[in-house]
Amino acid sequence: MAWVVLVVSGFLETVWAIALGRSAGFTRLVPSVVFLVALVLSMVGLSWALRSIPIGTGYAVWVGIGAVGTAVVGMVALGESASLPRLLCLLLVVAGVVGLKFFH
């Protein structure tokens, strides 16, 4: 169950990162509220999951999911470059996260 919570918390990291960018320095109400709620839920889930997952593994997986998710949303929905080198780098991050999960 801790791994499920950790993965959901990682996806919530993507939500709060995108909302942070959309908040325009916290001048837009809805993205600012989405940021705050997603941030709190993400941190609560991370802290709960780390009760049974080692900190090094759990934090790296959480960050990896958030970073890859944010980059993918940027490429798919926000018009950021989806060049082959960027995609390969994201693949390396995913490989590292999967490796940490399996060798934990």
N, C-alpha and C positions, 0 to 999 in steps of 0.2 A: 504494500500500500504506500510506503514511503516513496518508492520510485514513481508511482503515478502522481503523487502530490508534487514531487520535484519536477516532473515533466510539465505539469499544468502550471506550476510556478514559473518555469522557464518561458512558457508561452505568454504568461502574464507580463514577463519582463519585456517581451516584444511589444505588447500592447502599451505599456507605460512609456517605452522609448519612442514609439511612433506618436503617442499623444503628447509627449513632451515637445517634440518637434512641431507639432500642430498647434501647440498652445501659444506660440509667438511670445515667448517670455512671460507666460502666465497672464497674458492680456485677453485671452479668449476663454470664456467660462467653461464651456462643455469639454474641450480637450483638457483643460486644467483639472476638472473634476475627474475625468476618466483617468488621467495620469495619477492622481492621488489615490483613487480607489484601487487601481491595478497595482500600484507600487506597494500599498499596504498589504493587499492580498498576496502578492508575490513574495514579499519578505516574510509574512506569517507562514506561508507554505514552505518556503526554504528553511526557516528555522525549525518548523515541525519535522520536516524530512531529515534534517541533520541530527535529529535525536538518534537515528538508527543507521544513517549513512555517514561514512567518514567525511570530515570537512573538506579535505582536498579533492576528493572525488565528487562530492555533492556540489560544491561551489563551482568547480570546473564544468560540470555537466549543465548546471543552471545558467552560467554565463555563456556557454557554447550554444545552448538552445536559444537564448535571448539574442545573441549576436547573429547567428545564422538566420533566425526568424526575422530580425530587423532588416538585415541585408536583403533577404528575399523579398520582403514587402517593399523595400525601396526599389528593387529592380522591377518587380511585377506591377506595382501600383503607383509608384512615384516617379517613374521615368529615369531611374539611375542606371548606369551602365551595367550590362550583363555580359561583359566580355569574357572570353574563355579563361584568361588568367584569374579573374575574380571568381568565376565559378569553380575553378580548380582549387583555389584557396579555401573556398567554403566547403568543398568536398573534404579537404584535409582537416578542417575543424570538425566536421561530422565524424570523420574516421577517428579522430582523437577522442571525441565524446563517447562514441560507441566502444572504443578500446578501453576507456576508463570504466565504463559500466561493466564490461565483461571481465576485466582483470582486477576488479575491486575486491 
